[in-house]
Amino acid sequence: MKWMRERDHLIAQTMAFVQSVTGKRPDAEKPPAAAPNRPAAPAMPDIEAMLAETIASAEPPKLIQPGRPTGRSEYQNEIQARVASFRAHQQRFLREREAYCSATMAKVQASLGKEAPPPRLGK
């Protein structure tokens, strides 16, 4: 198969380039030879060893403590207090508006009662 030979030739060229860049001699490492009928299998890392190393070096997970049940009631108490304050504020505004309206209408009624009625036009 031609593509296998081209692949092996490309790998050899790449290895030669890497060795020239890193300063290693080409004889120091020889690429594994492929069997004539089978392509060379790439070297597989030891997955189990890598997993064991990762597990050994990992920190133990930190457990999150569940929230106190009273935490939510504190929020509920604060919300209820704010709602009560808002309602009281609105009630005060309503009483002030009614008092202002009553006072203004009383002034209008008083001013209408003191003056003589306007003359009738046309007679």
Secondary structure as UniProt FT lines:
FT   HELIX           2..22
FT   TURN            26..28
FT   HELIX           47..57
FT   HELIX           69..114
FT   TURN            121..122
//
